[in-house]
Amino acid sequence: MLKSILLFGVAFSMTLPVAMAADPAAKGGITNEDIAKFHEAYAKKPYTKAIHNAIANNAISDLAVNHANKNNFDNHFSHRVKSKGITNQRSSGRCWLFTGLNVLRAQMMAEHNLPMLELSQSYNFFWDQLEKSNLFLQGIIDTASLPDDDRKVDWLFRNSLNDGGQYTGIADNLMKYGVVPIEVMGETQSTRATSQMRALMKLRLSEDGLELRRLAKEGASAAALEARKKEMLSEVYRLLALNIGEPPTEFTWTRRDKDGNAVSTETYTPQSFYKTFAGNDLKKDYVMLMNDPTREYYKLYEIEFDRHGYDGYNWTYVNLPMEDIKDMAIASIKDNNAMYFSCDVRKFLDKDRGVLDLDNFDYDSLFDTKFGMNKAQRIQTHSSASSHAMTLVAVDLDEKGAPKKWMVENSWGKGANDGHLIMTDKWFDEYMFRLVVNKKYLLPKVEKVLYQTPTLLPPWDPMFAPEE
């Protein structure tokens, strides 16, 4: 079918695909008449050609930059937690681990007057990967009676192992294994760039999972399955040790003053080091807060099987309106306590300036359309969810005590704002999701929620993908 169309003042002919009109009576498909109208609507706007040429040769985000928004933006903060140094997770999904350790090291430096401290991410990552492997294999044993196409079985194989995680992984890992300074166990190529190791580990675990299901179907006893699982974990341990190195059980560490002079040299275990310089009960003394407007506020929720270790505890959180979360965050910052924080970090991020602001980019004007969903609608349509954890360290309050902007310590290495991201309060409302606070900062009405029986949610709930 040949049709003439006037585009940008030039007439040309277009052959429409014959298949489009195969059945005029069919409903729900795209017809030739529809396409002709689409072309007419597209071509009649005088600026269409210019915008097409611009987008064809430039990144969309560069064209959508709102340059006026870059002016008169200050980086002063009225309240800021004392911290020093910046970390870099590199090509890995360990943001949750870096965040948890960064919160802890800020506390340790402040309480013990340490000029600088970085905790080994490799040490805790080794144990995290071993624990997750056991969680998967034991989960396979626990679900052995379910059919192969059961949703939980499918979810287990899809999520056998990953880098990502959330706060419960921090609490379980550090309380069980302790911590060590980074000088004791440094990074390797497989921790700086985890994709190859992870792919091979997942292959190993998938094969092991299938074997355990086969053995269970053949009538293997619980004891036999447990013994075989332990053999599989021994192989997992070997793979991890080859890639990351074996974690130390004891080490000697020299504490130094601000001038680099030795203050003391002691021998520690990872657990005794944690107890000496931190000692927090990360399981009992902290609460995860969530802002999820798709679910009822002032309720306690638990995610089934969402944990890092089989003997750990499921991710449990209190869902709250943003105003309550902000009040507790401000109280913590004023008391010089940083917090585990997570958000949808890629939305409206000006990486060059290290600023998260809803006015950074104007996509509506560029495309002559309206992107108008609110936070709840974005969650419902899988358009937004928490994707990255960072350390909340600062807030800027106006003369009435209301927050104007916030700042987080990131784990992407040095960059704008010395490795920190600044977010406006409006952006905070739309894309902040999770915050972990010490119970001493809880509002009384929030503390009451902790006594509820939690509502159990399935592990495949889309809001709860691991933070990376």
C-alpha beads as a LAMMPS data file, in Angstrom:
LAMMPS data file: protein, C-alpha beads

468 atoms
467 bonds

1 atom types
1 bond types

-500.0 500.0 xlo xhi
-500.0 500.0 ylo yhi
-500.0 500.0 zlo zhi

Masses

1 110.0

Atoms # bond

1 1 1 0.000 0.000 0.000
2 1 1 1.566 3.296 -1.121
3 1 1 0.741 6.425 0.859
4 1 1 2.034 9.997 0.373
5 1 1 2.903 11.915 3.526
6 1 1 4.012 15.528 4.026
7 1 1 6.923 15.528 6.506
8 1 1 8.861 18.717 7.362
9 1 1 7.392 20.345 4.256
10 1 1 8.608 17.584 1.925
11 1 1 6.250 15.101 0.313
12 1 1 7.405 11.506 0.200
13 1 1 5.847 8.101 -0.309
14 1 1 5.837 5.317 2.225
15 1 1 4.902 1.695 1.634
16 1 1 2.879 0.415 4.540
17 1 1 3.238 -3.303 5.373
18 1 1 0.467 -5.357 3.818
19 1 1 0.252 -7.585 6.894
20 1 1 -1.096 -4.703 8.929
21 1 1 -4.432 -4.888 7.097
22 1 1 -4.747 -8.656 6.949
23 1 1 -7.977 -8.737 8.952
24 1 1 -9.952 -5.463 9.100
25 1 1 -12.357 -7.077 11.568
26 1 1 -9.633 -7.916 14.084
27 1 1 -9.589 -5.753 17.208
28 1 1 -6.713 -4.686 19.411
29 1 1 -3.989 -4.556 16.746
30 1 1 -2.329 -1.611 15.020
31 1 1 -3.872 -0.790 11.624
32 1 1 -2.474 1.073 8.626
33 1 1 -4.837 3.923 9.395
34 1 1 -3.426 4.109 12.931
35 1 1 0.127 4.347 11.622
36 1 1 -0.820 7.068 9.161
37 1 1 -2.317 9.120 11.988
38 1 1 0.776 8.547 14.152
39 1 1 2.975 9.849 11.331
40 1 1 0.743 12.850 10.773
41 1 1 0.765 13.803 14.471
42 1 1 4.544 13.347 14.647
43 1 1 5.325 15.338 11.496
44 1 1 3.062 18.345 12.001
45 1 1 5.055 19.820 14.912
46 1 1 7.612 22.258 13.461
47 1 1 10.362 21.435 15.989
48 1 1 10.224 17.643 15.558
49 1 1 13.093 17.434 13.071
50 1 1 15.404 19.562 15.218
51 1 1 14.708 17.519 18.327
52 1 1 15.156 14.241 16.435
53 1 1 18.524 15.398 15.102
54 1 1 19.624 16.469 18.570
55 1 1 18.591 13.186 20.235
56 1 1 20.102 11.122 17.427
57 1 1 23.519 12.634 18.113
58 1 1 23.494 13.219 21.876
59 1 1 22.677 11.471 25.135
60 1 1 19.109 12.115 26.255
61 1 1 20.230 13.137 29.742
62 1 1 22.620 15.754 28.282
63 1 1 19.802 17.357 26.300
64 1 1 17.411 17.287 29.245
65 1 1 19.785 19.042 31.658
66 1 1 18.085 21.983 33.352
67 1 1 20.998 24.414 33.319
68 1 1 19.180 27.038 35.367
69 1 1 19.019 24.545 38.228
70 1 1 22.801 24.504 38.518
71 1 1 22.945 28.061 39.785
72 1 1 22.985 29.155 43.435
73 1 1 23.203 25.650 44.903
74 1 1 25.193 25.664 48.142
75 1 1 26.782 22.670 49.875
76 1 1 26.522 23.943 53.443
77 1 1 24.906 21.651 56.039
78 1 1 23.671 22.761 59.432
79 1 1 24.209 19.315 60.983
80 1 1 26.775 16.715 59.942
81 1 1 28.094 13.480 61.443
82 1 1 31.866 13.441 61.885
83 1 1 33.518 11.064 59.445
84 1 1 36.599 10.850 57.279
85 1 1 37.655 8.975 54.161
86 1 1 35.732 7.532 51.245
87 1 1 35.444 3.932 50.051
88 1 1 34.985 2.372 46.621
89 1 1 32.994 -0.790 45.929
90 1 1 34.223 -0.725 42.314
91 1 1 32.554 -3.226 39.957
92 1 1 30.614 -5.080 42.610
93 1 1 27.145 -5.055 44.142
94 1 1 28.374 -4.707 47.720
95 1 1 26.903 -1.273 48.509
96 1 1 24.932 -2.681 51.466
97 1 1 28.163 -4.049 52.988
98 1 1 30.168 -0.880 52.383
99 1 1 27.333 1.165 53.868
100 1 1 27.078 -0.931 57.013
101 1 1 30.836 -0.888 57.558
102 1 1 31.004 2.860 56.846
103 1 1 28.357 3.561 59.486
104 1 1 30.347 1.474 61.936
105 1 1 33.750 2.951 61.165
106 1 1 32.460 6.517 61.634
107 1 1 31.296 5.501 65.107
108 1 1 34.554 3.694 65.907
109 1 1 36.718 6.637 64.838
110 1 1 34.634 9.081 66.868
111 1 1 34.433 6.990 70.025
112 1 1 38.103 5.916 70.075
113 1 1 39.714 9.024 68.565
114 1 1 41.114 7.070 65.623
115 1 1 42.581 9.326 62.916
116 1 1 41.538 6.931 60.147
117 1 1 40.004 3.481 59.900
118 1 1 38.665 1.385 57.056
119 1 1 37.194 -2.028 57.714
120 1 1 37.832 -4.963 55.405
121 1 1 34.929 -5.500 53.041
122 1 1 36.572 -8.677 51.678
123 1 1 36.533 -10.318 55.096
124 1 1 32.796 -9.963 55.611
125 1 1 32.050 -10.575 51.937
126 1 1 33.710 -13.990 52.144
127 1 1 31.415 -15.018 54.988
128 1 1 28.395 -13.463 53.284
129 1 1 28.901 -15.560 50.165
130 1 1 29.400 -18.735 52.198
131 1 1 26.301 -18.045 54.297
132 1 1 24.188 -17.273 51.226
133 1 1 25.360 -20.504 49.624
134 1 1 24.226 -22.454 52.664
135 1 1 20.939 -20.533 52.716
136 1 1 20.279 -21.604 49.130
137 1 1 21.275 -25.238 49.573
138 1 1 19.294 -25.644 52.777
139 1 1 16.352 -23.919 51.118
140 1 1 16.537 -26.494 48.329
141 1 1 16.441 -29.289 50.923
142 1 1 13.518 -27.661 52.742
143 1 1 11.508 -27.390 49.498
144 1 1 12.485 -30.792 48.086
145 1 1 8.899 -32.062 48.293
146 1 1 7.590 -29.223 46.112
147 1 1 7.294 -29.670 42.329
148 1 1 10.029 -28.329 40.066
149 1 1 7.787 -25.553 38.759
150 1 1 6.733 -24.334 42.207
151 1 1 7.235 -20.578 42.504
152 1 1 9.408 -20.819 45.623
153 1 1 11.664 -23.430 44.027
154 1 1 11.964 -21.258 40.920
155 1 1 12.740 -18.209 43.086
156 1 1 15.484 -20.104 44.927
157 1 1 17.246 -21.094 41.712
158 1 1 16.894 -17.574 40.333
159 1 1 18.403 -16.130 43.511
160 1 1 20.947 -18.752 44.486
161 1 1 23.710 -16.186 45.008
162 1 1 24.290 -12.463 44.494
163 1 1 26.429 -9.569 45.704
164 1 1 23.485 -7.494 46.832
165 1 1 21.783 -7.393 50.163
166 1 1 20.382 -5.242 52.928
167 1 1 20.750 -4.446 56.606
168 1 1 19.905 -7.877 58.029
169 1 1 22.974 -9.164 56.216
170 1 1 25.080 -6.606 58.070
171 1 1 23.598 -7.465 61.454
172 1 1 23.885 -11.244 61.112
173 1 1 27.322 -11.192 59.514
174 1 1 29.093 -8.786 61.862
175 1 1 27.555 -10.203 65.039
176 1 1 28.680 -13.696 64.056
177 1 1 32.043 -13.092 62.384
178 1 1 33.212 -9.712 63.693
179 1 1 35.304 -7.309 61.604
180 1 1 38.957 -6.701 60.726
181 1 1 40.833 -3.609 59.475
182 1 1 41.391 -3.494 55.741
183 1 1 45.162 -3.861 56.278
184 1 1 44.493 -7.364 57.573
185 1 1 42.499 -8.585 54.564
186 1 1 42.556 -6.411 51.469
187 1 1 40.687 -6.485 48.190
188 1 1 41.387 -8.905 45.329
189 1 1 40.475 -8.791 41.659
190 1 1 37.470 -11.012 42.390
191 1 1 36.125 -8.645 45.058
192 1 1 36.769 -5.499 43.021
193 1 1 35.016 -7.050 39.988
194 1 1 32.763 -9.870 41.152
195 1 1 30.906 -10.888 37.990
196 1 1 33.112 -13.814 36.903
197 1 1 33.382 -15.323 40.367
198 1 1 29.650 -14.893 40.910
199 1 1 28.764 -16.551 37.604
200 1 1 30.918 -19.589 38.371
201 1 1 29.622 -19.814 41.931
202 1 1 26.032 -19.711 40.688
203 1 1 26.778 -22.526 38.231
204 1 1 28.275 -24.592 41.029
205 1 1 25.294 -23.966 43.321
206 1 1 22.700 -24.606 40.607
207 1 1 24.241 -27.985 39.865
208 1 1 24.400 -28.785 43.581
209 1 1 20.782 -27.726 44.029
210 1 1 19.609 -30.061 41.281
211 1 1 21.565 -32.901 42.848
212 1 1 19.999 -32.327 46.262
213 1 1 16.503 -32.358 44.743
214 1 1 17.320 -35.580 42.896
215 1 1 18.679 -37.249 46.033
216 1 1 15.580 -36.210 47.978
217 1 1 13.272 -37.656 45.302
218 1 1 15.245 -40.911 45.433
219 1 1 14.513 -41.150 49.144
220 1 1 17.774 -39.950 50.712
221 1 1 17.475 -39.421 54.469
222 1 1 17.717 -36.002 56.108
223 1 1 21.106 -36.973 57.512
224 1 1 22.369 -38.000 54.073
225 1 1 21.178 -34.728 52.513
226 1 1 22.843 -32.734 55.288
227 1 1 26.117 -34.635 54.849
228 1 1 26.082 -34.054 51.088
229 1 1 25.296 -30.377 51.613
230 1 1 28.348 -30.040 53.881
231 1 1 30.526 -31.565 51.165
232 1 1 29.133 -29.039 48.696
233 1 1 29.829 -26.172 51.104
234 1 1 33.410 -27.365 51.463
235 1 1 33.793 -26.897 47.714
236 1 1 32.156 -23.469 47.949
237 1 1 34.614 -22.516 50.704
238 1 1 37.504 -23.592 48.476
239 1 1 36.259 -21.494 45.546
240 1 1 35.849 -18.469 47.796
241 1 1 39.283 -18.907 49.367
242 1 1 40.927 -19.138 45.950
243 1 1 39.210 -15.931 44.825
244 1 1 39.221 -13.856 48.005
245 1 1 41.699 -15.520 50.348
246 1 1 41.019 -17.260 53.654
247 1 1 39.715 -14.983 56.410
248 1 1 42.047 -14.583 59.390
249 1 1 41.078 -16.111 62.722
250 1 1 43.586 -13.918 64.594
251 1 1 45.670 -10.872 63.731
252 1 1 47.969 -8.268 65.250
253 1 1 47.040 -4.611 64.758
254 1 1 48.827 -1.421 65.735
255 1 1 46.702 1.503 66.814
256 1 1 48.194 4.890 65.849
257 1 1 47.557 8.518 66.783
258 1 1 46.872 11.395 64.398
259 1 1 50.616 11.835 63.797
260 1 1 51.103 8.190 62.868
261 1 1 52.833 7.228 66.080
262 1 1 52.136 3.766 67.507
263 1 1 49.870 3.866 70.556
264 1 1 49.438 0.136 71.140
265 1 1 49.956 -3.190 69.395
266 1 1 47.543 -5.966 70.291
267 1 1 46.476 -9.361 69.011
268 1 1 42.767 -9.694 68.239
269 1 1 40.270 -12.107 66.834
270 1 1 37.751 -10.527 64.445
271 1 1 35.103 -10.913 67.160
272 1 1 37.236 -9.353 69.897
273 1 1 38.175 -6.457 67.600
274 1 1 34.494 -5.769 67.004
275 1 1 33.716 -5.970 70.710
276 1 1 36.637 -3.708 71.644
277 1 1 36.022 -0.911 69.151
278 1 1 32.263 -1.164 68.456
279 1 1 30.213 -3.577 70.520
280 1 1 26.827 -2.577 69.101
281 1 1 24.074 -5.175 69.208
282 1 1 23.130 -4.774 65.572
283 1 1 20.193 -7.176 65.853
284 1 1 18.444 -5.835 68.933
285 1 1 19.272 -2.125 68.979
286 1 1 18.367 -1.093 65.427
287 1 1 15.168 -0.908 63.393
288 1 1 14.633 -0.674 59.645
289 1 1 12.130 1.974 58.587
290 1 1 10.472 1.936 55.172
291 1 1 8.472 4.460 53.194
292 1 1 6.242 2.421 50.889
293 1 1 3.027 4.353 50.129
294 1 1 1.488 1.284 48.468
295 1 1 1.116 -0.397 51.869
296 1 1 -0.475 0.572 55.155
297 1 1 1.587 2.791 57.443
298 1 1 2.325 2.042 61.102
299 1 1 2.488 -1.662 60.396
300 1 1 5.264 -4.223 60.832
301 1 1 6.214 -6.319 57.788
302 1 1 8.486 -9.325 57.329
303 1 1 9.902 -10.709 54.073
304 1 1 9.916 -14.493 53.951
305 1 1 13.322 -16.044 53.304
306 1 1 14.841 -12.580 52.826
307 1 1 18.018 -12.951 54.840
308 1 1 21.695 -13.651 54.250
309 1 1 22.149 -16.679 56.481
310 1 1 19.945 -19.674 57.202
311 1 1 20.271 -19.141 60.947
312 1 1 19.802 -15.381 60.564
313 1 1 16.587 -13.433 60.774
314 1 1 14.231 -12.314 58.034
315 1 1 14.181 -8.718 56.926
316 1 1 11.607 -6.983 59.134
317 1 1 10.640 -3.308 58.873
318 1 1 8.176 -0.656 60.004
319 1 1 6.330 1.126 57.189
320 1 1 5.972 4.834 57.942
321 1 1 5.076 8.173 56.385
322 1 1 8.099 10.217 55.370
323 1 1 7.589 12.888 58.042
324 1 1 8.206 10.384 60.854
325 1 1 11.283 8.959 59.138
326 1 1 12.736 12.440 58.733
327 1 1 12.182 13.291 62.399
328 1 1 14.147 10.237 63.519
329 1 1 16.869 10.772 60.925
330 1 1 17.377 14.357 62.095
331 1 1 17.576 13.236 65.726
332 1 1 20.255 10.685 64.847
333 1 1 22.361 13.138 62.811
334 1 1 22.172 15.762 65.575
335 1 1 23.507 13.103 67.954
336 1 1 26.442 12.378 65.576
337 1 1 25.180 8.944 64.498
338 1 1 25.289 8.037 60.804
339 1 1 22.646 5.705 59.387
340 1 1 22.207 2.931 56.834
341 1 1 20.113 4.497 54.047
342 1 1 18.879 3.296 50.659
343 1 1 17.147 4.867 47.692
344 1 1 16.584 4.760 43.929
345 1 1 19.908 6.482 43.275
346 1 1 19.899 6.733 39.471
347 1 1 16.768 8.854 39.265
348 1 1 17.577 12.507 38.477
349 1 1 21.244 12.085 39.423
350 1 1 23.681 14.724 38.209
351 1 1 26.793 12.628 38.735
352 1 1 29.214 15.412 37.779
353 1 1 27.930 17.587 40.631
354 1 1 26.948 14.731 42.933
355 1 1 23.418 16.138 43.262
356 1 1 20.041 14.355 43.311
357 1 1 17.288 16.837 42.488
358 1 1 13.922 16.503 40.728
359 1 1 14.768 19.645 38.726
360 1 1 18.106 18.364 37.396
361 1 1 16.535 17.151 34.141
362 1 1 13.483 18.316 32.186
363 1 1 12.374 15.303 30.173
364 1 1 8.823 16.655 29.840
365 1 1 9.906 19.641 27.750
366 1 1 12.364 17.653 25.641
367 1 1 9.772 15.072 24.583
368 1 1 6.671 17.249 24.866
369 1 1 4.992 14.756 27.172
370 1 1 4.212 14.436 30.854
371 1 1 5.828 11.912 33.194
372 1 1 3.395 12.292 36.061
373 1 1 3.347 9.167 38.245
374 1 1 3.627 9.597 41.998
375 1 1 5.783 7.407 44.247
376 1 1 3.072 4.807 44.882
377 1 1 2.315 4.491 41.170
378 1 1 5.994 4.095 40.320
379 1 1 6.261 1.263 42.846
380 1 1 3.094 -0.420 41.554
381 1 1 4.375 -0.372 37.979
382 1 1 7.931 -1.507 38.856
383 1 1 9.206 1.891 37.710
384 1 1 11.031 2.646 40.946
385 1 1 12.443 0.731 43.900
386 1 1 15.392 0.882 46.239
387 1 1 18.565 0.107 44.302
388 1 1 21.529 1.388 46.291
389 1 1 22.575 1.755 49.916
390 1 1 24.653 4.651 51.264
391 1 1 25.455 6.256 54.606
392 1 1 23.243 9.176 55.663
393 1 1 25.535 11.715 57.345
394 1 1 24.098 15.234 57.095
395 1 1 20.995 17.404 56.963
396 1 1 20.552 21.117 56.331
397 1 1 17.689 22.616 58.361
398 1 1 16.016 25.971 57.792
399 1 1 15.241 28.478 60.542
400 1 1 12.058 26.552 61.424
401 1 1 13.871 23.214 61.694
402 1 1 12.551 21.809 58.411
403 1 1 15.009 19.916 56.169
404 1 1 16.111 21.598 52.949
405 1 1 18.595 18.997 51.770
406 1 1 20.450 15.850 52.884
407 1 1 23.842 14.291 52.247
408 1 1 25.072 10.704 52.069
409 1 1 28.544 9.193 52.039
410 1 1 28.706 7.030 48.925
411 1 1 30.923 4.054 48.057
412 1 1 31.815 4.940 44.464
413 1 1 35.219 6.399 45.280
414 1 1 36.230 10.049 45.227
415 1 1 34.283 12.400 43.012
416 1 1 32.053 15.429 43.416
417 1 1 31.622 16.567 47.024
418 1 1 34.561 14.328 47.962
419 1 1 32.556 11.190 47.237
420 1 1 29.290 12.371 48.792
421 1 1 25.867 12.841 47.171
422 1 1 23.624 15.780 48.044
423 1 1 19.851 15.343 47.694
424 1 1 17.117 17.925 47.919
425 1 1 14.314 17.302 50.371
426 1 1 11.818 16.970 47.512
427 1 1 13.961 14.267 45.916
428 1 1 14.252 12.578 49.328
429 1 1 10.442 12.369 49.490
430 1 1 10.144 10.676 46.108
431 1 1 13.076 8.266 45.960
432 1 1 14.192 7.489 49.515
433 1 1 12.956 4.068 50.678
434 1 1 14.813 2.635 53.696
435 1 1 16.555 3.884 56.796
436 1 1 18.003 2.002 59.764
437 1 1 18.014 3.886 63.069
438 1 1 19.020 3.117 66.612
439 1 1 15.964 2.372 68.739
440 1 1 16.800 5.255 71.054
441 1 1 15.669 7.663 68.317
442 1 1 12.300 5.993 67.716
443 1 1 9.167 8.042 68.164
444 1 1 6.867 6.496 70.830
445 1 1 4.171 5.750 68.228
446 1 1 6.743 3.923 66.096
447 1 1 8.091 1.921 69.035
448 1 1 4.589 0.545 69.635
449 1 1 4.543 -0.929 66.134
450 1 1 7.425 -3.256 67.056
451 1 1 5.058 -5.257 69.278
452 1 1 2.826 -6.185 66.340
453 1 1 2.863 -9.599 64.720
454 1 1 4.483 -8.834 61.355
455 1 1 2.592 -9.267 58.112
456 1 1 4.496 -11.848 56.073
457 1 1 5.304 -10.933 52.465
458 1 1 6.657 -13.339 49.806
459 1 1 10.372 -13.290 48.941
460 1 1 9.638 -12.320 45.329
461 1 1 7.904 -9.092 46.267
462 1 1 9.285 -6.570 43.715
463 1 1 10.092 -3.910 46.324
464 1 1 12.707 -6.118 47.937
465 1 1 15.365 -6.767 45.341
466 1 1 18.841 -6.677 46.908
467 1 1 20.581 -3.307 47.054
468 1 1 23.741 -3.154 44.973

Bonds

1 1 1 2
2 1 2 3
3 1 3 4
4 1 4 5
5 1 5 6
6 1 6 7
7 1 7 8
8 1 8 9
9 1 9 10
10 1 10 11
11 1 11 12
12 1 12 13
13 1 13 14
14 1 14 15
15 1 15 16
16 1 16 17
17 1 17 18
18 1 18 19
19 1 19 20
20 1 20 21
21 1 21 22
22 1 22 23
23 1 23 24
24 1 24 25
25 1 25 26
26 1 26 27
27 1 27 28
28 1 28 29
29 1 29 30
30 1 30 31
31 1 31 32
32 1 32 33
33 1 33 34
34 1 34 35
35 1 35 36
36 1 36 37
37 1 37 38
38 1 38 39
39 1 39 40
40 1 40 41
41 1 41 42
42 1 42 43
43 1 43 44
44 1 44 45
45 1 45 46
46 1 46 47
47 1 47 48
48 1 48 49
49 1 49 50
50 1 50 51
51 1 51 52
52 1 52 53
53 1 53 54
54 1 54 55
55 1 55 56
56 1 56 57
57 1 57 58
58 1 58 59
59 1 59 60
60 1 60 61
61 1 61 62
62 1 62 63
63 1 63 64
64 1 64 65
65 1 65 66
66 1 66 67
67 1 67 68
68 1 68 69
69 1 69 70
70 1 70 71
71 1 71 72
72 1 72 73
73 1 73 74
74 1 74 75
75 1 75 76
76 1 76 77
77 1 77 78
78 1 78 79
79 1 79 80
80 1 80 81
81 1 81 82
82 1 82 83
83 1 83 84
84 1 84 85
85 1 85 86
86 1 86 87
87 1 87 88
88 1 88 89
89 1 89 90
90 1 90 91
91 1 91 92
92 1 92 93
93 1 93 94
94 1 94 95
95 1 95 96
96 1 96 97
97 1 97 98
98 1 98 99
99 1 99 100
100 1 100 101
101 1 101 102
102 1 102 103
103 1 103 104
104 1 104 105
105 1 105 106
106 1 106 107
107 1 107 108
108 1 108 109
109 1 109 110
110 1 110 111
111 1 111 112
112 1 112 113
113 1 113 114
114 1 114 115
115 1 115 116
116 1 116 117
117 1 117 118
118 1 118 119
119 1 119 120
120 1 120 121
121 1 121 122
122 1 122 123
123 1 123 124
124 1 124 125
125 1 125 126
126 1 126 127
127 1 127 128
128 1 128 129
129 1 129 130
130 1 130 131
131 1 131 132
132 1 132 133
133 1 133 134
134 1 134 135
135 1 135 136
136 1 136 137
137 1 137 138
138 1 138 139
139 1 139 140
140 1 140 141
141 1 141 142
142 1 142 143
143 1 143 144
144 1 144 145
145 1 145 146
146 1 146 147
147 1 147 148
148 1 148 149
149 1 149 150
150 1 150 151
151 1 151 152
152 1 152 153
153 1 153 154
154 1 154 155
155 1 155 156
156 1 156 157
157 1 157 158
158 1 158 159
159 1 159 160
160 1 160 161
161 1 161 162
162 1 162 163
163 1 163 164
164 1 164 165
165 1 165 166
166 1 166 167
167 1 167 168
168 1 168 169
169 1 169 170
170 1 170 171
171 1 171 172
172 1 172 173
173 1 173 174
174 1 174 175
175 1 175 176
176 1 176 177
177 1 177 178
178 1 178 179
179 1 179 180
180 1 180 181
181 1 181 182
182 1 182 183
183 1 183 184
184 1 184 185
185 1 185 186
186 1 186 187
187 1 187 188
188 1 188 189
189 1 189 190
190 1 190 191
191 1 191 192
192 1 192 193
193 1 193 194
194 1 194 195
195 1 195 196
196 1 196 197
197 1 197 198
198 1 198 199
199 1 199 200
200 1 200 201
201 1 201 202
202 1 202 203
203 1 203 204
204 1 204 205
205 1 205 206
206 1 206 207
207 1 207 208
208 1 208 209
209 1 209 210
210 1 210 211
211 1 211 212
212 1 212 213
213 1 213 214
214 1 214 215
215 1 215 216
216 1 216 217
217 1 217 218
218 1 218 219
219 1 219 220
220 1 220 221
221 1 221 222
222 1 222 223
223 1 223 224
224 1 224 225
225 1 225 226
226 1 226 227
227 1 227 228
228 1 228 229
229 1 229 230
230 1 230 231
231 1 231 232
232 1 232 233
233 1 233 234
234 1 234 235
235 1 235 236
236 1 236 237
237 1 237 238
238 1 238 239
239 1 239 240
240 1 240 241
241 1 241 242
242 1 242 243
243 1 243 244
244 1 244 245
245 1 245 246
246 1 246 247
247 1 247 248
248 1 248 249
249 1 249 250
250 1 250 251
251 1 251 252
252 1 252 253
253 1 253 254
254 1 254 255
255 1 255 256
256 1 256 257
257 1 257 258
258 1 258 259
259 1 259 260
260 1 260 261
261 1 261 262
262 1 262 263
263 1 263 264
264 1 264 265
265 1 265 266
266 1 266 267
267 1 267 268
268 1 268 269
269 1 269 270
270 1 270 271
271 1 271 272
272 1 272 273
273 1 273 274
274 1 274 275
275 1 275 276
276 1 276 277
277 1 277 278
278 1 278 279
279 1 279 280
280 1 280 281
281 1 281 282
282 1 282 283
283 1 283 284
284 1 284 285
285 1 285 286
286 1 286 287
287 1 287 288
288 1 288 289
289 1 289 290
290 1 290 291
291 1 291 292
292 1 292 293
293 1 293 294
294 1 294 295
295 1 295 296
296 1 296 297
297 1 297 298
298 1 298 299
299 1 299 300
300 1 300 301
301 1 301 302
302 1 302 303
303 1 303 304
304 1 304 305
305 1 305 306
306 1 306 307
307 1 307 308
308 1 308 309
309 1 309 310
310 1 310 311
311 1 311 312
312 1 312 313
313 1 313 314
314 1 314 315
315 1 315 316
316 1 316 317
317 1 317 318
318 1 318 319
319 1 319 320
320 1 320 321
321 1 321 322
322 1 322 323
323 1 323 324
324 1 324 325
325 1 325 326
326 1 326 327
327 1 327 328
328 1 328 329
329 1 329 330
330 1 330 331
331 1 331 332
332 1 332 333
333 1 333 334
334 1 334 335
335 1 335 336
336 1 336 337
337 1 337 338
338 1 338 339
339 1 339 340
340 1 340 341
341 1 341 342
342 1 342 343
343 1 343 344
344 1 344 345
345 1 345 346
346 1 346 347
347 1 347 348
348 1 348 349
349 1 349 350
350 1 350 351
351 1 351 352
352 1 352 353
353 1 353 354
354 1 354 355
355 1 355 356
356 1 356 357
357 1 357 358
358 1 358 359
359 1 359 360
360 1 360 361
361 1 361 362
362 1 362 363
363 1 363 364
364 1 364 365
365 1 365 366
366 1 366 367
367 1 367 368
368 1 368 369
369 1 369 370
370 1 370 371
371 1 371 372
372 1 372 373
373 1 373 374
374 1 374 375
375 1 375 376
376 1 376 377
377 1 377 378
378 1 378 379
379 1 379 380
380 1 380 381
381 1 381 382
382 1 382 383
383 1 383 384
384 1 384 385
385 1 385 386
386 1 386 387
387 1 387 388
388 1 388 389
389 1 389 390
390 1 390 391
391 1 391 392
392 1 392 393
393 1 393 394
394 1 394 395
395 1 395 396
396 1 396 397
397 1 397 398
398 1 398 399
399 1 399 400
400 1 400 401
401 1 401 402
402 1 402 403
403 1 403 404
404 1 404 405
405 1 405 406
406 1 406 407
407 1 407 408
408 1 408 409
409 1 409 410
410 1 410 411
411 1 411 412
412 1 412 413
413 1 413 414
414 1 414 415
415 1 415 416
416 1 416 417
417 1 417 418
418 1 418 419
419 1 419 420
420 1 420 421
421 1 421 422
422 1 422 423
423 1 423 424
424 1 424 425
425 1 425 426
426 1 426 427
427 1 427 428
428 1 428 429
429 1 429 430
430 1 430 431
431 1 431 432
432 1 432 433
433 1 433 434
434 1 434 435
435 1 435 436
436 1 436 437
437 1 437 438
438 1 438 439
439 1 439 440
440 1 440 441
441 1 441 442
442 1 442 443
443 1 443 444
444 1 444 445
445 1 445 446
446 1 446 447
447 1 447 448
448 1 448 449
449 1 449 450
450 1 450 451
451 1 451 452
452 1 452 453
453 1 453 454
454 1 454 455
455 1 455 456
456 1 456 457
457 1 457 458
458 1 458 459
459 1 459 460
460 1 460 461
461 1 461 462
462 1 462 463
463 1 463 464
464 1 464 465
465 1 465 466
466 1 466 467
467 1 467 468
